[in-house]
Amino acid sequence: MTTAKRRARRIAADEAHSWARNLRLRNIQAKILLSMLTLYVDAEGTCFVSIPSLAEDCELSPQTVRRRLSWLQEIGAISRQDQWIDDQGNRNGNGRGKRTTDKIRLLYDVDPYLIEARAAGRAVAEDLDETIADEGEISPACQTGLNSEVSPAPGLRQPYHSGKGLISEPEPEDPPKSPSGGFPDDHKTIEEGEPVEFAAAFESYVGHEVMRRDLALEEFRLLTQDERAWCAHAVPLYMAKLRELKQRRPMNFHLWVRTRGFREFPAPGAALAKAAPPQRRFVQDDELKGLAVAMQIAERRELRTIREQDLGEGVWTQLGPQADLAAMAAFAGADRVAWRVADLGTPQFAAWRDRLALWIGAEPQAERIFLEPFDPSVHGVSASSPNFRLRKSKQGFRVPAPWPPRRDGTWQGAGESE
């Protein structure tokens, strides 16, 4: 009998796993990782799990897990949001406190065909048409959520079967039309001729020469007038995006129209929101002194300042006022040799590293700190000499306090826990 602690069953884990299991991603590592994420989801389809835990679950390296998470995010299977923990232990997404694990949400409400098309990078019309024919008549209705409180529905990615065989002698009828996509019945009326926007949209679509024009026209006719203009406007944008991503073949045009892929691009006439340029300010006084101390700790060099004719000596920055950096001014001119050492790999080292990266705008590197004075008779001789001995050292930061100052500029007192 094993004594290993079993994982507690999580709400919606079975439903989420069924969704992930039925996705065809053509990427075995991403498929395994997505399946493992379903073991951590809550009732809303979100989870908070660390990279090392996922790497252990999937038996992959942390670097591979990071790459596969980015890939899953690019194809629209998951979304990630950066998270921090503030001084009170509250998780937030506003950058307050220390960096922690991301908030990952499984996008199970997105059309699975759209996710699979992005994953494949291309879609051959014949293969997809055969797949749809084999599965039966597919309902255009979106699949329900993981915890839907509606009447039972077929499992995720399962077909909605029509009532075939109920009429012994079926009357002759026209070939079945494509699903309407949820529009009112009056939109199902097929108009004569081609819409004016269709030819330009279809012929500018890469690979249209081998695609079925009749299927594309049938789907295009089901769009509203505004959506037709939107679709024609979005085709060049979609083609440019594919070239940027170095994808040679898009999904079939009629499937792209059916899944409303053009909605991923701005509608014609929509003004693109431009981010306001960040405001610069000139850093001086205590904050400048604190920045000079931070530069000594992070890179062991003097801070390079400039002199403005009207403002004096300082540096320009796009960050707001930083009270914690001003608190470091108290150690300007102090002897760094007398400071304590934050050893590499400790929580104190990580806290100082993250704060220094924020202050100087670059990842600081640990310093090699010697633990004994240099002795020429043993440290300065050749390595082949019997008297040679390595000089004891370790990696870390020379810092003035065990922990960096808090963001409000206060310091941790004696006996306080970080």
C-alpha positions as CSV (number, residue, x, y, z in Angstrom):
1,M,0.0,0.0,0.0
2,T,1.5,3.3,-1.0
3,T,1.6,6.2,1.3
4,A,2.1,8.8,-1.4
5,K,-0.3,11.7,-1.1
6,R,-2.9,11.8,-3.8
7,R,-3.7,15.0,-5.6
8,A,-7.1,16.4,-4.7
9,R,-9.6,16.4,-7.6
10,R,-10.1,19.9,-8.9
11,I,-13.3,21.3,-10.1
12,A,-13.8,21.2,-13.9
13,A,-10.6,19.2,-14.4
14,D,-12.4,16.4,-16.2
15,E,-14.2,18.8,-18.5
16,A,-11.1,20.8,-19.2
17,H,-9.1,17.6,-19.9
18,S,-11.8,16.4,-22.4
19,W,-11.5,19.7,-24.2
20,A,-7.7,19.5,-24.3
21,R,-7.7,15.8,-25.3
22,N,-9.9,16.5,-28.4
23,L,-7.7,19.3,-29.8
24,R,-5.5,18.3,-32.6
25,L,-2.4,20.5,-32.2
26,R,0.2,18.4,-34.2
27,N,2.7,19.2,-31.4
28,I,3.1,16.4,-28.9
29,Q,5.0,18.4,-26.3
30,A,2.4,21.2,-26.4
31,K,-0.4,18.6,-26.2
32,I,1.1,17.0,-23.1
33,L,1.6,20.4,-21.5
34,L,-1.9,21.5,-22.2
35,S,-3.2,18.2,-20.7
36,M,-1.2,18.8,-17.6
37,L,-2.5,22.3,-17.2
38,T,-6.1,20.9,-17.0
39,L,-5.1,19.2,-13.7
40,Y,-4.7,22.6,-12.0
41,V,-7.7,24.5,-13.3
42,D,-10.4,26.0,-11.1
43,A,-14.1,26.4,-11.8
44,E,-13.3,29.4,-14.1
45,G,-10.7,27.5,-16.2
46,T,-7.7,29.3,-14.7
47,C,-4.7,27.9,-12.9
48,F,-1.6,29.1,-11.1
49,V,1.2,26.6,-11.5
50,S,5.0,27.2,-11.6
51,I,7.3,26.3,-14.5
52,P,9.3,23.7,-12.4
53,S,6.1,21.9,-11.5
54,L,5.0,21.7,-15.1
55,A,8.5,20.6,-16.1
56,E,8.4,17.8,-13.5
57,D,4.9,16.7,-14.6
58,C,5.7,16.6,-18.3
59,E,9.3,15.4,-17.9
60,L,10.5,18.3,-20.0
61,S,13.1,21.0,-19.3
62,P,11.9,24.4,-17.9
63,Q,13.1,26.0,-21.2
64,T,11.0,23.7,-23.2
65,V,8.0,24.3,-21.0
66,R,8.4,28.1,-21.5
67,R,8.6,27.7,-25.3
68,R,5.5,25.5,-25.4
69,L,3.5,27.9,-23.2
70,S,4.4,30.7,-25.6
71,W,3.4,28.5,-28.5
72,L,0.0,27.6,-26.9
73,Q,-0.6,31.3,-26.3
74,E,0.2,32.2,-29.9
75,I,-2.4,29.7,-31.3
76,G,-5.0,31.0,-28.9
77,A,-5.4,27.9,-26.7
78,I,-4.4,29.7,-23.5
79,S,-3.8,33.2,-22.2
80,R,-1.3,34.3,-19.6
81,Q,-1.2,37.3,-17.3
82,D,1.8,38.4,-15.3
83,Q,1.2,38.2,-11.5
84,W,2.9,39.7,-8.4
85,I,2.6,39.3,-4.6
86,D,2.6,42.5,-2.6
87,D,3.9,43.0,1.0
88,Q,0.6,41.7,2.4
89,G,0.7,38.5,0.5
90,N,-2.0,39.5,-2.0
91,R,-1.8,38.4,-5.6
92,N,-2.2,41.2,-8.1
93,G,-1.6,42.0,-11.8
94,N,-0.5,45.6,-11.3
95,G,3.2,45.0,-10.7
96,R,3.1,45.5,-6.9
97,G,5.6,43.4,-5.0
98,K,7.5,40.3,-6.1
99,R,7.1,38.5,-9.3
100,T,5.3,35.1,-9.0
101,T,3.7,32.5,-11.2
102,D,1.5,33.6,-14.1
103,K,-2.3,33.4,-14.2
104,I,-3.0,30.9,-17.0
105,R,-6.5,30.6,-18.4
106,L,-7.6,27.8,-20.8
107,L,-9.5,29.4,-23.7
108,Y,-12.0,26.6,-24.0
109,D,-14.7,29.0,-25.4
110,V,-12.7,29.7,-28.6
111,D,-13.7,27.7,-31.7
112,P,-11.5,24.6,-31.6
113,Y,-11.2,24.6,-35.4
114,L,-9.7,28.1,-35.2
115,I,-7.1,26.9,-32.6
116,E,-6.3,23.9,-34.7
117,A,-5.9,25.9,-37.9
118,R,-3.5,28.3,-36.2
119,A,-1.6,25.3,-34.8
120,A,-1.3,23.6,-38.2
121,G,-0.3,26.8,-39.9
122,R,-2.1,25.6,-43.0
123,A,-5.2,23.7,-43.9
124,V,-5.8,21.6,-47.0
125,A,-9.4,22.0,-48.2
126,E,-9.8,18.3,-49.2
127,D,-8.5,16.9,-45.9
128,L,-10.8,19.2,-43.8
129,D,-13.8,18.5,-46.0
130,E,-13.3,14.8,-45.6
131,T,-13.0,15.2,-41.9
132,I,-16.2,17.2,-41.6
133,A,-18.0,14.6,-43.8
134,D,-16.8,11.7,-41.7
135,E,-17.9,13.4,-38.4
136,G,-21.4,14.1,-39.6
137,E,-23.3,17.3,-39.7
138,I,-21.7,19.9,-37.4
139,S,-23.7,22.4,-35.6
140,P,-22.5,26.0,-35.9
141,A,-23.4,26.7,-32.3
142,C,-20.5,27.4,-30.0
143,Q,-19.7,24.7,-27.5
144,T,-20.8,25.4,-24.0
145,G,-18.4,26.2,-21.2
146,L,-16.9,23.8,-18.7
147,N,-19.6,24.3,-16.0
148,S,-22.7,25.1,-18.1
149,E,-26.0,24.9,-16.4
150,V,-28.0,24.0,-19.5
151,S,-29.5,20.8,-20.8
152,P,-27.0,18.0,-21.7
153,A,-25.1,18.6,-25.0
154,P,-22.8,16.4,-27.0
155,G,-19.2,16.1,-25.7
156,L,-16.7,18.6,-26.8
157,R,-15.9,18.3,-30.5
158,Q,-18.6,15.7,-31.0
159,P,-21.1,16.1,-33.9
160,Y,-24.7,17.1,-33.6
161,H,-26.4,14.3,-35.6
162,S,-29.5,15.1,-37.7
163,G,-32.5,12.8,-37.7
164,K,-31.7,10.8,-40.8
165,G,-33.8,7.9,-41.9
166,L,-37.1,9.2,-40.5
167,I,-38.6,9.6,-44.0
168,S,-38.9,6.3,-45.9
169,E,-39.1,8.1,-49.4
170,P,-37.2,11.4,-49.1
171,E,-38.2,14.0,-51.7
172,P,-35.5,15.4,-54.0
173,E,-33.9,18.4,-52.5
174,D,-31.0,20.8,-53.2
175,P,-27.6,20.1,-51.8
176,P,-27.2,21.1,-48.2
177,K,-26.1,24.7,-47.5
178,S,-23.3,25.7,-45.2
179,P,-24.3,26.6,-41.6
180,S,-25.5,30.2,-41.2
181,G,-23.1,30.9,-38.3
182,G,-26.0,31.9,-36.0
183,F,-27.5,34.7,-38.1
184,P,-31.3,35.2,-38.4
185,D,-33.2,33.2,-41.1
186,D,-33.4,36.2,-43.4
187,H,-29.7,36.0,-43.9
188,K,-29.9,32.5,-45.3
189,T,-31.4,33.7,-48.5
190,I,-28.8,33.1,-51.3
191,E,-28.6,36.1,-53.6
192,E,-27.9,35.8,-57.3
193,G,-24.5,36.7,-58.6
194,E,-21.3,37.5,-56.7
195,P,-21.1,40.3,-54.0
196,V,-19.0,43.1,-55.2
197,E,-16.4,42.6,-52.5
198,F,-16.0,38.9,-53.1
199,A,-13.7,38.8,-56.1
200,A,-11.1,41.2,-54.7
201,A,-11.1,39.4,-51.3
202,F,-10.8,35.9,-52.8
203,E,-8.3,36.6,-55.5
204,S,-5.9,38.4,-53.0
205,Y,-6.0,35.4,-50.7
206,V,-2.8,33.4,-51.0
207,G,-3.4,29.9,-52.5
208,H,-6.8,30.7,-53.8
209,E,-5.9,29.0,-57.1
210,V,-6.3,25.6,-55.5
211,M,-9.2,26.4,-53.3
212,R,-12.9,25.9,-54.1
213,R,-14.4,29.1,-55.3
214,D,-18.0,27.8,-54.9
215,L,-17.5,27.0,-51.2
216,A,-15.9,30.4,-50.6
217,L,-18.7,32.3,-52.4
218,E,-21.4,30.4,-50.5
219,E,-19.8,31.3,-47.1
220,F,-19.2,34.9,-48.2
221,R,-22.8,35.4,-49.2
222,L,-23.9,34.5,-45.6
223,L,-22.0,37.6,-44.2
224,T,-23.7,40.8,-43.6
225,Q,-22.8,43.8,-45.7
226,D,-20.6,45.3,-43.0
227,E,-18.9,41.9,-42.5
228,R,-18.2,41.6,-46.3
229,A,-16.4,45.0,-46.3
230,W,-14.6,43.9,-43.1
231,C,-13.5,40.6,-44.7
232,A,-12.2,42.2,-47.8
233,H,-10.3,44.8,-45.8
234,A,-8.8,42.1,-43.5
235,V,-7.5,39.8,-46.2
236,P,-4.3,41.9,-47.0
237,L,-3.7,42.3,-43.3
238,Y,-4.0,38.6,-42.8
239,M,-1.6,37.9,-45.7
240,A,0.9,40.4,-44.3
241,K,0.7,38.7,-40.8
242,L,1.4,35.3,-42.4
243,R,4.5,36.7,-44.1
244,E,5.7,38.1,-40.8
245,L,5.2,34.7,-39.1
246,K,6.9,33.0,-42.1
247,Q,3.9,30.8,-42.7
248,R,3.6,29.9,-46.4
249,R,0.0,28.6,-46.6
250,P,-3.1,29.9,-44.8
251,M,-6.2,28.0,-43.9
252,N,-8.8,27.6,-46.7
253,F,-10.6,30.8,-47.5
254,H,-14.1,29.4,-46.9
255,L,-13.1,28.1,-43.5
256,W,-11.5,31.4,-42.6
257,V,-14.7,33.2,-43.5
258,R,-16.8,30.6,-41.7
259,T,-14.8,31.0,-38.5
260,R,-14.9,34.8,-38.9
261,G,-11.1,35.0,-38.9
262,F,-11.3,38.6,-40.2
263,R,-12.6,39.7,-36.8
264,E,-9.0,39.4,-35.5
265,F,-8.1,42.5,-37.5
266,P,-9.4,46.1,-37.1
267,A,-12.6,46.9,-39.1
268,P,-12.3,49.4,-42.0
269,G,-12.3,52.9,-40.7
270,A,-11.5,51.9,-37.1
271,A,-8.9,54.3,-35.7
272,L,-5.9,52.5,-34.1
273,A,-5.4,53.5,-30.6
274,K,-1.9,55.0,-30.2
275,A,-0.2,54.7,-26.9
276,A,0.7,58.0,-25.3
277,P,4.5,58.5,-25.4
278,P,6.0,58.0,-21.9
279,Q,6.9,61.2,-20.0
280,R,10.5,61.7,-19.3
281,R,11.8,63.3,-16.1
282,F,15.2,64.3,-14.9
283,V,16.5,62.3,-11.9
284,Q,18.5,64.3,-9.3
285,D,19.2,64.7,-5.6
286,D,18.7,61.6,-3.3
287,E,17.3,59.5,-6.1
288,L,20.4,60.2,-8.2
289,K,22.6,59.2,-5.3
290,G,20.6,56.0,-4.8
291,L,21.0,55.2,-8.4
292,A,24.7,55.6,-8.2
293,V,24.8,53.1,-5.2
294,A,22.6,50.7,-7.2
295,M,25.1,50.9,-10.1
296,Q,28.0,50.1,-7.8
297,I,26.2,47.0,-6.5
298,A,25.0,45.7,-9.9
299,E,27.9,46.6,-12.2
300,R,30.7,47.8,-9.9
301,R,31.1,51.0,-11.8
302,E,30.3,54.7,-11.5
303,L,27.0,56.1,-12.8
304,R,27.3,58.1,-15.9
305,T,25.5,61.4,-15.6
306,I,24.9,64.3,-17.9
307,R,24.7,68.0,-17.3
308,E,21.8,70.0,-18.6
309,Q,22.2,73.7,-18.9
310,D,18.9,74.6,-17.1
311,L,18.6,71.5,-14.8
312,G,22.1,70.6,-13.7
313,E,23.6,67.2,-13.3
314,G,21.5,64.0,-13.5
315,V,20.0,61.4,-15.8
316,W,16.8,61.1,-17.8
317,T,14.3,58.3,-17.1
318,Q,10.8,57.3,-18.2
319,L,10.0,55.7,-14.8
320,G,8.0,57.5,-12.1
321,P,9.5,58.7,-8.8
322,Q,11.0,55.8,-6.9
323,A,11.0,56.2,-3.1
324,D,12.9,53.0,-2.6
325,L,15.7,54.2,-4.8
326,A,15.9,57.5,-2.9
327,A,16.3,55.5,0.3
328,M,19.5,54.0,-1.1
329,A,21.1,57.5,-1.0
330,A,21.9,56.9,2.7
331,F,24.7,54.6,1.6
332,A,26.3,57.0,-0.9
333,G,30.1,57.1,-0.3
334,A,30.1,54.1,2.1
335,D,32.8,51.5,2.0
336,R,31.4,48.5,0.1
337,V,34.0,46.1,1.4
338,A,32.4,46.4,4.8
339,W,28.9,45.5,3.5
340,R,27.3,42.1,3.9
341,V,27.2,39.5,1.1
342,A,23.9,38.2,-0.4
343,D,24.9,34.8,-1.6
344,L,23.9,33.6,-5.0
345,G,20.8,31.4,-4.9
346,T,19.3,32.8,-1.6
347,P,16.0,34.7,-1.4
348,Q,17.9,37.8,-0.4
349,F,20.0,37.6,-3.6
350,A,16.8,37.2,-5.7
351,A,15.2,40.2,-4.0
352,W,18.2,42.4,-4.6
353,R,18.6,41.2,-8.2
354,D,15.0,42.0,-9.1
355,R,15.1,45.4,-7.5
356,L,18.4,46.3,-9.2
357,A,17.1,45.2,-12.6
358,L,14.1,47.6,-12.1
359,W,16.4,50.5,-11.0
360,I,19.1,50.2,-13.7
361,G,17.0,48.7,-16.5
362,A,19.3,45.7,-17.0
363,E,19.8,42.2,-15.5
364,P,22.6,42.5,-12.9
365,Q,25.3,39.9,-12.7
366,A,26.6,38.4,-9.5
367,E,30.0,39.5,-8.2
368,R,32.9,37.2,-7.5
369,I,33.7,37.9,-3.8
370,F,37.0,36.6,-2.4
371,L,36.9,35.3,1.2
372,E,40.6,35.5,1.9
373,P,43.4,38.0,1.1
374,F,45.6,37.5,-1.9
375,D,48.8,35.6,-1.0
376,P,51.4,35.7,-3.8
377,S,53.2,32.6,-2.5
378,V,50.2,30.3,-3.0
379,H,47.8,32.3,-5.2
380,G,50.3,34.0,-7.5
381,V,52.3,30.9,-8.5
382,S,51.8,28.6,-11.5
383,A,49.0,26.0,-11.2
384,S,51.7,23.3,-11.7
385,S,53.5,24.4,-8.6
386,P,53.0,22.2,-5.5
387,N,52.4,25.4,-3.4
388,F,49.5,26.6,-5.7
389,R,46.1,26.9,-4.0
390,L,42.9,28.4,-5.3
391,R,41.8,31.6,-3.6
392,K,38.5,31.0,-1.8
393,S,35.6,32.9,-3.3
394,K,31.8,32.9,-3.8
395,Q,29.2,34.6,-6.0
396,G,26.8,37.2,-4.7
397,F,26.1,40.9,-4.2
398,R,27.7,43.2,-1.7
399,V,24.7,44.9,-0.2
400,P,24.1,47.4,2.6
401,A,21.2,45.5,4.2
402,P,19.8,42.0,4.1
403,W,16.8,43.0,2.0
404,P,16.2,46.0,-0.4
405,P,14.1,48.8,0.8
406,R,10.3,48.6,0.4
407,R,8.7,50.4,-2.5
408,D,7.5,53.2,-0.1
409,G,11.2,53.8,0.9
410,T,11.1,52.2,4.3
411,W,13.5,49.5,5.5
412,Q,12.8,46.2,7.2
413,G,13.3,46.5,10.9
414,A,15.1,44.0,13.2
415,G,13.0,40.9,13.9
416,E,10.5,41.6,11.0
417,S,9.9,38.9,8.5
418,E,10.1,39.7,4.8
